[in-house]
């Protein structure tokens, strides 16, 4: 749980750092993809670290405890990246519009 909170705060704090967001998104989605294999590993070796076998064949436990929060943080990071890209696009288009207006004034 603490891991997911740390990732959540990293997503929020670094929301303007596009490269960090992109790298974190790839890592989180990769970790989520590997959660099925992690569930199989937990299902085989649950006696070494748990008193009950939480790792069923469907992966419900690993999905709720591990993959679900990873997906939430990934979607949040993707939304943050989209917002930053939108802001950047607005700045570029505004600068392009101003440049074209200056070019028109110079021609007259």
C-alpha positions in Angstrom: 0.0 0.0 0.0 2.8 2.4 0.8 4.4 1.6 -2.6 1.3 2.8 -4.3 1.0 5.9 -2.2 4.6 6.8 -3.0 3.9 6.3 -6.7 0.7 8.4 -6.5 2.6 11.3 -4.9 5.4 10.9 -7.5 2.8 11.2 -10.2 1.3 14.3 -8.6 4.7 16.0 -7.7 6.3 15.4 -11.1 3.2 16.2 -13.2 5.1 18.8 -15.3 8.1 16.6 -16.0 7.0 14.8 -19.1 10.0 12.5 -19.4 9.6 11.3 -15.9 5.9 10.7 -16.4 6.4 8.8 -19.6 9.1 6.5 -18.0 6.9 6.0 -14.9 3.9 5.1 -17.1 6.0 2.5 -19.0 7.3 1.0 -15.8 3.8 0.8 -14.1 2.2 -0.7 -17.2 5.0 -3.2 -17.5 4.6 -4.1 -13.8 0.9 -4.5 -14.3 1.4 -6.7 -17.3 3.7 -8.9 -15.2 1.3 -9.2 -12.4 -0.2 -12.4 -13.9 3.3 -14.1 -13.7 3.7 -12.7 -10.2 0.4 -14.3 -9.3 1.5 -17.7 -10.6 4.8 -17.4 -8.6 2.8 -16.5 -5.5 0.4 -19.4 -6.1 3.4 -21.8 -6.2 5.3 -20.4 -3.2 2.6 -19.1 -0.9 3.6 -21.3 2.0 7.0 -19.6 2.4 5.6 -16.2 3.1 1.8 -16.5 4.0 -0.5 -18.5 6.1 -3.2 -18.6 3.5 -3.2 -19.0 -0.3 -4.5 -15.7 -1.5 -3.3 -16.3 -5.0 -6.2 -17.9 -6.9 -6.2 -19.0 -10.6 -8.1 -15.9 -11.7 -5.6 -13.5 -10.1 -8.2 -11.6 -8.1 -6.0 -10.9 -5.1 -3.0 -9.6 -7.1 -5.4 -7.7 -9.3 -7.0 -5.8 -6.4 -3.9 -5.3 -4.3 -1.3 -4.7 -6.9 -2.5 -4.3 -10.5 -5.5 -2.1 -9.7 -3.6 0.7 -7.9 -0.9 0.5 -10.7 -3.6 1.0 -13.3 -5.1 3.9 -11.4 -1.7 5.6 -11.1 -1.0 4.9 -14.8 -4.3 6.5 -15.8 -3.6 9.4 -13.6 -0.2 9.9 -15.1 -1.6 9.6 -18.6 -4.2 12.3 -17.8 -1.4 14.5 -16.4 0.7 14.0 -19.5 -2.3 14.8 -21.7 -3.0 18.0 -19.8 0.7 19.1 -20.2 0.7 18.3 -23.9 -2.5 20.3 -24.3 -1.0 23.3 -22.6 2.2 23.0 -24.7 0.1 22.8 -27.9 -1.8 25.9 -26.9 1.5 27.8 -26.3 2.9 26.7 -29.7 -0.2 27.6 -31.6 -0.4 31.0 -29.9 3.2 31.7 -30.8 2.6 30.5 -34.4 -0.5 32.8 -34.6 1.5 35.8 -33.3 4.3 35.1 -35.7 2.0 35.0 -38.7 0.4 38.2 -37.6 3.8 39.9 -37.4 4.6 38.6 -40.9 1.4 40.0 -42.2 2.1 43.4 -40.7 5.6 43.4 -42.2 4.3 42.7 -45.6 1.9 45.7 -45.5 
